[in-house]
Amino acid sequence: MEAMAAGIPIISTYHSGIPELIEDKITGILVPENDINQLKEAIAFAIANPETMRAMAVRAYAHVMLYHDEVTQTRRFVEVIKEIA
């Protein structure tokens, strides 16, 4: 999430909650864990396609600012508390 907020292009793995945050080929590139060949291909793709990676980084930034910023998260938290109360 920090890389998304910083506008950095992302290559990561399908580990834990990462796929819930990063959408493959939309907001970053995801590869299977321990798959060196796919990781190598993803890095080569990123190097050969800087504009595509930049576009993914822009979409990732927009996503994290829309759904995961402090104000939005606090508002959602308060809404849940109100529903419970």
Secondary structure, 3 states (H helix, E strand, C coil): CHHHHHCCCCEEECCCCHHHHCCECCCEEEECCCCHHHHHHHHHHHHHCHHHHHHHHHHHHHHHHHHCCHHHHHHHHHHHHHHHC
